[in-house]
Amino acid sequence: MTALNEHDLAEAGRRLGHDIHTRTRWERQGGWPDAVCEGLDAAAHARLPRATPDRFVRKWLQLRLGAWRRGRIVDDEVTPDLLRALDVTHCPVTRAALTHGEHRDSDWSIDRLNNDAAYAASNLAVMSVRANRAKGARGFDEVLLLAGLPHATAGLAPREWLRLAALMLGPAFATRHLAAPALPLCAPLPCRSTRLALQQIQRLLTLQARRPDGKNRLVRDFRPACRTERAVLRLRTLADAVHEGLKRLPAEAECWDVWLQPGLMPALQAWREALDAPGWACAAQIAGQLAGARRETAQRLQAWRLPSRGYHAAPAPVQRQRVVTQAP
């Protein structure tokens, strides 16, 4: 760990201690790190006013304390307001109703979708403790593999693993989107998470194609991306398939289950393949505009601290020894 990173880590601890004192009425805990206690003591000495936290402030501080203990970076954009925006009533993986502060598997938790990145606004999702614990340190490839097994693993059924894979897809391929597989969008994406163009298109179709006017409007919106009549025909076929699929869903199903129906993903892929490179780029741009999305850039991804895998200090490089063989 470099001196700069040691300073950054200590400063993050002091800021956390300051916020614990001013944003809560918590008493000092014996196991808190020294840097956190320094910040808390400084705020107490200054007689700064204190507040009573809501659950978003409590979760924000708990998240930062846990991240600090592991040397993980929490970006400044991660705030109680962000957690409030990310909040959902049901786990997107298990679909069970979320509880709060009950020390149960159904309690809400905040998870980094890309484990090799920091706590950043576009890398976070709310899910149940059960889903978070099952995911653990697993990366996207392993999660997708578990989704293809015929049995449950670590407490999640294959379909639940597939929902988790859908959540992880954008963050996992944020820097290499051309290598990303096409997955059914069988779970709602977090409001701020990185999402791929294909996912953005799936989301728009899911939310707008149930009504005939919404379906027809999307066909008109994406028409400029279609350079051939073949592409236009496949776009209409896709929109009609989603429209009919949504009408066929059982009452207890969620709208995202439409992409699990036979024929939906092949119809999406057929339209994608009918577009040339400029046409697909146009479709991606249209989808972003319709969704009000911001384009992910290298500058924005700096908040993920990918070179250090989200830690305050980059892991020490492995020293490889050269083996020199001498002739006898």
C-alpha positions in Angstrom: 0.0 0.0 0.0 1.4 3.4 -1.0 1.6 6.3 1.3 -1.0 8.1 -0.8 -3.5 5.2 -0.5 -2.8 4.9 3.3 -3.7 8.6 3.6 -6.9 8.1 1.4 -8.0 5.2 3.5 -7.4 7.0 6.8 -9.2 10.1 5.5 -12.2 8.0 4.4 -12.3 6.6 7.9 -12.3 10.1 9.5 -15.0 11.3 7.2 -17.1 8.2 8.1 -16.6 8.9 11.8 -17.6 12.5 11.3 -20.8 11.4 9.5 -21.6 8.8 12.2 -21.5 11.5 14.8 -23.5 14.1 12.9 -26.0 11.9 11.1 -26.9 9.5 14.0 -27.0 9.2 17.7 -25.0 6.0 17.8 -22.6 5.4 20.7 -18.9 4.7 19.9 -18.3 1.0 19.5 -15.2 -0.7 20.8 -14.3 -2.4 17.6 -14.4 0.6 15.3 -11.2 1.4 13.5 -9.0 4.2 14.9 -9.5 6.5 11.9 -13.3 6.3 12.3 -13.0 7.1 16.0 -10.7 10.0 15.3 -13.3 11.5 13.0 -16.1 10.9 15.5 -14.1 12.4 18.4 -13.3 15.5 16.3 -17.0 16.0 15.5 -17.9 15.5 19.1 -15.3 18.0 20.3 -16.6 20.6 17.8 -20.1 20.0 19.4 -21.7 19.6 16.0 -25.4 19.0 16.0 -26.7 15.4 15.7 -29.6 13.9 13.8 -31.8 10.8 14.0 -31.1 8.6 10.9 -33.7 7.0 8.7 -33.0 3.5 7.3 -31.2 4.9 4.2 -28.7 6.9 6.3 -28.2 3.8 8.5 -27.6 1.6 5.5 -25.2 4.2 4.0 -23.1 4.3 7.1 -23.1 0.5 7.6 -22.1 0.0 4.0 -19.2 2.5 4.3 -18.0 0.9 7.6 -18.0 -2.6 6.1 -16.3 -1.3 2.9 -13.6 0.5 5.0 -12.8 -2.6 7.0 -12.1 -4.4 3.7 -10.2 -1.6 2.1 -13.0 -1.0 -0.5 -13.7 2.4 -2.0 -17.1 4.0 -1.7 -17.6 6.6 -4.3 -18.9 10.1 -3.3 -22.0 9.6 -5.5 -23.1 6.8 -3.1 -25.4 8.7 -0.7 -28.5 8.1 1.3 -30.5 9.7 -1.6 -29.0 7.2 -4.1 -30.0 4.3 -1.8 -33.5 5.8 -1.6 -33.6 5.9 -5.4 -32.4 2.3 -5.7 -34.9 1.0 -3.1 -37.4 -1.6 -4.2 -40.1 -3.5 -2.4 -39.2 -7.0 -3.6 -35.9 -8.7 -4.3 -35.3 -8.7 -8.0 -33.6 -12.2 -7.7 -36.0 -14.1 -5.4 -39.0 -11.9 -5.8 -39.7 -12.1 -2.1 -40.9 -9.0 -0.2 -38.0 -7.3 1.4 -37.8 -6.6 5.1 -35.6 -4.1 6.9 -33.5 -4.6 10.0 -35.1 -7.9 11.1 -31.9 -10.0 10.7 -33.6 -12.3 8.3 -32.7 -13.6 4.8 -35.4 -11.3 3.4 -33.7 -8.1 4.7 -32.6 -5.7 2.1 -28.9 -5.3 1.3 -26.7 -3.4 -1.2 -24.6 -5.4 -3.5 -21.8 -4.6 -6.0 -22.8 -6.2 -9.3 -19.3 -6.2 -10.5 -17.2 -7.6 -7.7 -14.0 -6.2 -9.2 -15.2 -2.6 -8.9 -15.8 -0.1 -6.1 -19.1 0.9 -4.6 -20.2 3.2 -7.4 -23.7 4.4 -8.3 -23.8 2.5 -11.6 -22.5 -0.7 -10.0 -25.1 -1.2 -7.2 -28.4 -3.0 -6.7 -30.7 -3.7 -3.8 -31.4 -7.4 -3.2 -32.2 -9.7 -0.3 -29.6 -10.9 2.1 -30.3 -14.4 0.7 -29.5 -13.5 -2.8 -26.5 -11.4 -1.8 -25.1 -14.2 0.3 -25.5 -16.8 -2.5 -23.8 -14.5 -5.0 -20.9 -13.8 -2.6 -17.7 -13.4 -4.6 -19.0 -15.2 -7.7 -18.4 -13.5 -11.0 -20.7 -13.3 -13.9 -19.5 -16.4 -15.7 -20.0 -18.6 -12.6 -23.5 -17.1 -12.0 -24.5 -17.8 -15.6 -23.2 -21.4 -15.3 -25.3 -22.0 -12.2 -28.3 -20.7 -14.1 -27.9 -23.5 -16.5 -27.9 -26.3 -14.0 -31.0 -28.5 -13.4 -30.9 -28.0 -9.7 -30.7 -25.3 -7.0 -27.3 -24.2 -5.8 -26.4 -22.2 -2.6 -30.1 -21.6 -1.9 -31.1 -20.2 -5.3 -33.0 -22.0 -8.1 -31.7 -21.9 -11.7 -34.2 -19.2 -12.7 -33.1 -17.0 -9.7 -29.5 -17.4 -10.8 -30.6 -16.3 -14.3 -32.2 -13.2 -12.9 -29.0 -12.4 -11.0 -27.0 -12.9 -14.2 -29.3 -10.4 -16.0 -28.6 -7.8 -13.2 -24.8 -8.4 -13.4 -24.6 -8.4 -17.2 -24.1 -4.7 -17.8 -21.6 -4.0 -15.0 -19.7 -7.2 -15.9 -19.2 -6.1 -19.5 -19.1 -2.4 -19.0 -15.6 -2.2 -20.7 -16.1 -4.9 -23.2 -19.7 -4.8 -24.3 -19.1 -6.5 -27.7 -18.2 -9.7 -25.8 -21.4 -9.7 -23.8 -23.9 -12.6 -24.4 -27.6 -11.9 -25.2 -29.6 -12.9 -22.1 -33.3 -12.7 -21.4 -34.1 -9.6 -19.4 -36.0 -11.6 -16.7 -35.4 -9.1 -13.8 -35.9 -5.3 -13.4 -32.6 -3.4 -13.7 -31.6 -1.0 -10.9 -32.4 2.6 -11.9 -28.7 3.7 -12.0 -26.9 0.5 -13.1 -24.9 0.2 -16.2 -27.0 -1.5 -18.9 -26.2 -2.7 -22.4 -28.0 -1.5 -25.5 -29.7 -4.8 -26.0 -31.0 -4.7 -22.4 -32.2 -1.1 -22.9 -34.2 -2.2 -26.0 -35.6 -5.2 -24.1 -36.7 -3.0 -21.2 -38.4 -0.5 -23.5 -40.3 -3.3 -25.3 -41.3 -4.9 -22.0 -42.7 -1.7 -20.5 -44.3 -0.2 -23.7 -45.3 -3.0 -26.0 -48.3 -4.3 -23.9 -50.6 -1.8 -25.5 -50.9 -1.7 -29.3 -50.2 2.1 -29.5 -47.0 1.6 -27.4 -45.9 -1.2 -29.6 -46.5 0.7 -32.8 -44.8 3.8 -31.4 -41.6 1.8 -30.6 -41.6 0.4 -34.2 -41.8 4.0 -35.5 -39.1 5.1 -33.1 -36.6 2.4 -34.2 -37.5 2.6 -37.9 -34.5 4.9 -38.6 -32.1 2.2 -37.5 -33.5 -0.2 -40.1 -31.7 0.2 -43.4 -33.5 -2.6 -45.2 -37.1 -3.8 -45.5 -35.9 -7.1 -44.0 -34.8 -5.3 -40.9 -38.1 -3.4 -40.7 -40.1 -6.7 -41.0 -38.0 -8.3 -38.3 -38.5 -5.3 -36.0 -42.3 -5.5 -36.5 -42.2 -9.3 -35.9 -40.3 -8.7 -32.6 -42.7 -6.0 -31.4 -45.7 -8.2 -32.2 -44.1 -11.2 -30.4 -43.5 -9.2 -27.2 -47.0 -7.7 -27.4 -48.6 -11.2 -27.7 -46.2 -12.7 -25.2 -47.1 -10.1 -22.5 -50.8 -10.9 -23.1 -50.1 -14.6 -22.6 -48.4 -14.2 -19.2 -50.2 -15.7 -16.2 -51.6 -13.2 -13.8 -49.0 -14.1 -11.1 -46.1 -13.6 -13.5 -44.0 -10.5 -13.8 -43.7 -8.7 -17.1 -40.0 -9.6 -17.3 -40.9 -13.2 -17.7 -42.0 -12.5 -21.2 -38.3 -13.0 -22.4 -38.4 -16.6 -21.1 -41.1 -17.5 -23.5 -40.0 -19.6 -26.6 -39.4 -17.5 -29.6 -38.8 -14.1 -27.9 -35.0 -14.1 -27.7 -34.7 -15.6 -31.3 -36.9 -12.8 -32.6 -34.7 -10.2 -30.8 -31.6 -11.8 -32.2 -33.1 -12.0 -35.7 -33.7 -8.3 -35.7 -30.2 -7.6 -34.3 -28.6 -9.7 -37.1 -30.6 -7.8 -39.7 -29.0 -4.5 -38.8 -25.6 -3.5 -40.1 -23.0 -1.8 -37.8 -24.3 1.7 -38.4 -27.9 0.5 -38.0 -27.1 -1.1 -34.6 -25.3 2.0 -33.4 -28.4 4.0 -34.4 -30.7 1.6 -32.5 -28.5 1.8 -29.4 -28.6 5.6 -29.6 -32.4 5.7 -30.0 -32.8 3.3 -27.0 -30.6 5.5 -24.8 -32.6 8.6 -25.8 -36.0 7.0 -25.2 -34.8 5.8 -21.8 -33.2 9.1 -20.8 -29.9 7.2 -20.3 -26.4 8.6 -20.1 -23.7 7.0 -22.2 -21.2 5.2 -20.1 -17.7 6.6 -20.7 -14.2 5.8 -19.5 -14.3 9.0 -17.4 -17.5 8.0 -15.6 -16.1 4.5 -15.1 -13.1 5.9 -13.2 -15.4 5.9 -10.1 -15.3 2.1 -10.3 -11.5 2.0 -9.6 -11.1 -0.9 -12.0 -7.3 -0.9 -12.0 -7.2 -1.6 -8.2 -10.4 -3.8 -8.4 -12.2 -1.3 -6.2 -9.6 -1.2 -3.4 -7.9 1.8 -1.9 -4.6 0.2 -2.9 -3.8 -1.9 -5.9 -2.8 -5.5 -5.1 1.0 -5.9 -5.1 2.2 -7.4 -8.4 3.3 -11.0 -8.4 7.0 -11.3 -8.6 7.9 -14.0 -11.0 11.4 -15.6 -10.8 13.3 -16.3 -13.9 14.7 -19.8 -14.1 18.1 -19.8 -15.8 19.3 -23.1 -17.0 23.0 -23.5 -17.6 24.4 -26.1 -19.9 26.6 -28.7 -18.1 
